[in-house]
């Protein structure tokens, strides 16, 4: 629901109706247009009637929002969200790359890769300390000791770290130590976890579930945003279809669809999206051309020896080559838009 206020409404009157709505347990989002001022209401509005609201003399009209997501949608937030994370901007034309190993294996490994990807222009170091695996017999990550290794790499390179949370029990440590908290595809609809990370005040990278629609992804983002503390970055990483030639089907059409429906930055992960290293390069470029705000790339200095997802990891050499091409492509896209 959106409340459109009259132009003559004073600040005190606006605060009064905000207090009324929050008192009913609703989340209130201010929406400022060129000539209008509106309040977006998220939550259970079933007990509200348009007549109750319109009685306020400074309310012009009330509009119902048809989308099942409120805070992630453009109705409440028409302008692109731009986040500044440790000096790195993403969204609204600001582009960034998150790169690193699928799994942290040792201090030497993660530090070497961190230095390589930073040299090539990556803005964030991504690495898995906890690894959700389909098989209980596969490598599950180093856990908290892996997080300590990521912190060492951050200290020595200056790269903010992106890593995945798997359980609510680690929310406190992630809230203190992690720059961007990743919620993986398997946990995209783990609603209790989403609410908890939404309270931490850290940026959250939300990956699309393998069988989830775009609307479901945006509703999952609302679970985080409704807590009012943590900004959200959306990540397309492929969905499950009948096709078996690739690990997943990378849905690049999701990028412009999400950009139209949502103000949140959109990142693409071609590594998990395809499952094969030789497809990462072309699909990363395709994601840039589609309008993505960033990329998440798996990089390993010895992919053939990687403990996790070596088949989809590119070498630092190929990553450097990709970054050079990405910058050229972004220049061409910007020129075309102008």
C-alpha positions in Angstrom: 0.0 0.0 0.0 1.2 3.5 -0.9 0.0 6.7 0.8 0.3 9.8 -1.4 0.5 12.9 0.7 -0.7 16.4 -0.3 2.1 18.8 -1.3 1.3 21.1 1.7 1.7 18.3 4.3 4.2 19.4 7.0 7.0 17.4 8.4 5.1 17.0 11.7 2.1 15.7 9.9 4.2 13.2 7.9 5.8 12.0 11.1 2.4 11.7 12.7 1.1 9.3 10.1 4.4 7.3 10.1 4.0 6.9 13.8 0.4 5.6 13.3 1.5 3.1 10.8 4.6 1.8 12.7 2.3 1.5 15.7 0.3 -1.0 13.7 3.4 -3.1 13.1 4.0 -1.9 9.6 7.3 -1.0 8.0 7.2 2.5 6.5 9.3 3.5 3.5 9.5 7.2 2.5 9.3 7.8 -1.3 10.3 11.2 -2.6 9.4 12.2 -6.1 10.0 15.4 -8.0 6.6 16.8 -7.0 5.2 14.1 -4.7 5.9 12.7 -1.3 4.6 9.2 -0.5 4.8 6.6 2.2 5.1 2.9 1.3 3.7 0.4 3.8 5.0 -3.1 4.1 3.6 -5.8 6.3 0.0 -7.0 7.0 -2.2 -4.1 5.8 -5.3 -6.2 5.8 -6.7 -4.3 8.9 -6.3 -1.0 7.2 -9.0 0.6 5.0 -8.5 3.4 2.6 -11.3 5.3 4.4 -9.3 5.2 7.7 -6.2 6.7 6.0 -7.9 9.2 3.7 -9.6 10.8 6.7 -6.2 12.5 7.4 -6.5 15.9 5.9 -3.0 15.8 4.5 -3.5 12.5 2.7 -4.3 12.9 -1.0 -5.0 9.3 -2.0 -4.1 5.6 -1.3 -2.8 3.1 -3.8 -2.7 -0.6 -3.4 0.5 -2.4 -4.6 -0.1 -5.6 -6.6 3.4 -7.0 -6.3 3.9 -9.5 -3.5 7.2 -7.8 -2.6 7.2 -4.3 -1.3 10.6 -3.1 -0.1 12.6 -4.7 -3.0 10.3 -3.3 -5.7 10.6 0.0 -7.5 7.2 1.3 -6.4 8.6 2.1 -2.9 12.0 2.9 -4.2 12.0 4.2 -7.8 15.7 5.1 -7.9 18.5 2.5 -8.1 20.1 1.7 -4.8 23.9 2.4 -4.7 25.9 0.9 -1.8 29.3 1.9 -0.6 30.9 -1.1 1.0 34.4 -0.4 2.5 34.9 2.2 -0.2 33.6 0.0 -3.1 30.4 1.1 -4.7 27.9 -1.1 -6.4 24.6 -0.3 -8.1 23.3 2.6 -10.2 26.1 2.3 -12.8 28.9 1.5 -10.2 30.3 -1.9 -11.2 32.3 -4.3 -9.1 33.8 -7.8 -9.3 33.9 -10.4 -6.4 36.5 -13.0 -7.0 38.4 -15.8 -5.2 38.3 -19.5 -4.5 35.2 -21.5 -4.1 36.6 -22.8 -0.8 39.4 -21.5 1.5 42.0 -24.3 1.7 45.1 -22.7 3.3 46.5 -19.3 4.2 49.0 -19.6 1.3 46.3 -20.4 -1.2 43.8 -17.7 -0.3 46.4 -15.0 0.1 48.0 -15.8 -3.2 44.7 -15.7 -5.0 43.6 -12.5 -3.1 46.7 -10.7 -4.3 46.2 -12.0 -7.9 42.6 -10.9 -8.2 43.3 -7.5 -6.5 46.1 -6.9 -9.0 43.6 -7.6 -11.8 41.0 -5.2 -10.5 38.7 -7.2 -8.3 36.9 -5.1 -5.6 36.1 -8.0 -3.2 37.6 -11.3 -2.2 35.0 -14.1 -2.2 35.8 -17.4 -0.5 33.9 -20.2 1.2 34.7 -21.0 4.8 31.5 -23.1 5.2 30.5 -25.1 2.1 27.0 -26.5 1.6 27.5 -29.6 -0.5 25.0 -32.0 -2.0 27.0 -35.0 -0.8 27.7 -35.4 2.9 31.1 -36.9 1.9 32.3 -33.9 0.0 34.6 -31.3 1.5 32.5 -29.1 3.8 35.0 -26.2 4.2 37.3 -25.2 7.1 34.5 -23.5 9.1 35.6 -20.7 11.5 39.3 -21.4 10.9 38.6 -20.7 7.2 37.0 -17.4 8.2 40.2 -16.5 10.1 42.2 -17.1 6.9 39.9 -14.8 5.0 40.4 -12.1 7.6 44.2 -12.5 7.2 43.9 -12.1 3.5 41.7 -9.0 4.0 44.3 -7.5 6.4 47.2 -8.1 4.0 45.4 -7.0 0.7 42.7 -4.6 1.8 40.0 -6.5 0.0 36.7 -6.7 1.8 35.5 -10.3 2.1 32.4 -12.1 0.9 31.6 -15.4 2.4 28.5 -17.7 2.9 26.6 -18.1 6.1 24.8 -21.5 6.6 23.3 -21.3 10.0 21.8 -18.8 12.4 24.3 -19.9 15.1 27.1 -18.0 13.3 25.1 -14.7 12.9 27.0 -12.9 15.7 30.5 -13.7 14.3 29.4 -12.9 10.7 27.9 -9.7 11.9 31.3 -8.7 13.4 33.7 -10.1 10.9 32.3 -10.3 7.4 32.0 -7.4 5.0 29.3 -8.9 2.7 27.3 -11.9 4.0 26.3 -14.4 1.3 23.1 -16.3 1.6 23.5 -19.2 -0.8 21.0 -20.7 -3.3 20.1 -23.5 -0.9 19.2 -21.0 1.8 17.4 -18.5 -0.3 14.1 -19.5 1.3 15.4 -20.2 4.8 13.2 -17.5 6.1 14.4 -17.6 9.8 18.0 -17.2 8.6 17.0 -14.3 6.2 15.3 -12.4 9.1 18.4 -12.9 11.3 20.9 -11.7 8.8 18.6 -8.7 8.1 19.2 -7.6 11.7 23.0 -7.6 11.4 23.4 -4.3 9.5 25.8 -5.9 7.0 25.2 -6.0 3.2 23.7 -9.3 2.2 24.4 -11.0 -1.2 21.2 -13.1 -1.9 21.7 -15.9 -4.4 18.7 -17.1 -6.4 17.5 -20.6 -5.6 17.9 -23.2 -8.4 14.1 -23.7 -8.7 12.9 -20.2 -7.6 11.1 -17.6 -9.7 12.1 -14.0 -9.8 9.1 -13.0 -7.7 10.2 -15.6 -5.1 13.7 -14.1 -5.1 12.3 -10.6 -4.5 10.0 -11.8 -1.7 13.0 -13.5 -0.1 14.9 -10.1 -0.3 11.9 -8.5 1.5 12.4 -10.9 4.4 15.9 -9.3 4.9 14.8 -5.7 4.1 11.8 -5.7 6.4 14.2 -5.8 9.4 15.4 -2.4 8.2 19.1 -2.8 8.8 20.8 -4.8 6.0 21.0 -3.7 2.3 20.6 -6.5 -0.2 22.5 -7.4 -3.4 20.7 -9.9 -5.7 22.7 -12.6 -7.4 21.7 -14.7 -10.5 23.6 -18.0 -10.4 21.6 -20.3 -12.7 18.4 -22.3 -12.3 17.6 -25.9 -12.8 16.1 -26.8 -16.1 15.9 -29.9 -18.3 19.3 -29.0 -19.9 22.2 -31.2 -18.9 25.0 -29.6 -20.9 25.7 -27.2 -18.1 25.5 -27.5 -14.3 22.7 -24.9 -14.3 21.0 -22.8 -16.9 22.3 -19.2 -16.4 19.2 -17.0 -16.8 20.7 -13.8 -18.1 17.2 -12.5 -18.9 16.8 -12.2 -15.1 19.2 -9.3 -15.1 17.0 -6.8 -17.1 13.9 -8.2 -15.5 15.2 -7.7 -12.0 16.6 -4.2 -12.9 13.1 -3.2 -14.1 11.2 -4.6 -11.1 13.7 -3.8 -8.4 16.1 -1.0 -7.3 18.6 -3.5 -5.8 22.0 -4.1 -7.4 22.2 -7.3 -9.5 25.3 -9.5 -9.7 25.8 -12.5 -11.9 27.8 -15.7 -11.0 28.7 -17.4 -14.3 30.9 -20.0 -12.4 28.0 -21.7 -10.6 25.7 -20.7 -13.4 27.5 -22.9 -16.0 29.7 -25.3 -14.0 32.6 -25.2 -16.5 35.6 -22.9 -16.5 35.6 -22.4 -20.3 32.1 -21.0 -20.2 32.8 -18.5 -17.4 34.6 -16.1 -19.7 31.9 -15.7 -22.4 29.0 -15.7 -20.0 30.7 -13.1 -17.8 30.9 -10.8 -20.8 27.3 -11.6 -21.7 26.2 -10.6 -18.1 28.0 -7.3 -18.5 26.2 -6.6 -21.8 22.9 -7.6 -20.1 23.4 -4.8 -17.6 24.7 -6.5 -14.5 26.1 -4.4 -11.7 28.8 -6.9 -10.9 30.2 -10.3 -11.3 31.1 -13.1 -8.9 33.9 -15.3 -10.3 35.6 -18.4 -8.9 39.4 -18.1 -9.3 41.9 -20.8 -8.2 45.7 -20.9 -8.8 45.6 -24.7 -9.2 42.1 -25.6 -10.3 43.0 -29.2 -10.9 43.9 -29.6 -7.2 41.0 -27.5 -5.8 39.1 -29.2 -3.0 35.8 -27.8 -4.3 34.5 -26.9 -7.8 37.8 -26.9 -9.6 36.1 -27.6 -12.9 34.4 -24.2 -12.8 37.3 -22.1 -11.5 39.4 -20.0 -13.8 43.1 -19.3 -13.3 44.5 -15.9 -12.3 45.9 -15.5 -15.8 42.4 -16.0 -17.4 40.8 -13.8 -14.8 43.2 -11.0 -15.6 42.4 -11.4 -19.3 38.7 -11.4 -18.5 39.0 -8.2 -16.4 40.7 -6.4 -19.3 37.9 -7.4 -21.7 35.1 -6.5 -19.1 36.5 -3.0 -18.9 36.5 -2.6 -22.7 33.0 -4.0 -22.9 31.7 -1.7 -20.2 33.2 1.3 -22.1 31.4 0.2 -25.2 28.1 -0.2 -23.3 28.4 3.2 -21.7 29.1 4.8 -25.1 26.0 3.1 -26.6 23.9 4.4 -23.7 25.1 7.9 -24.2 
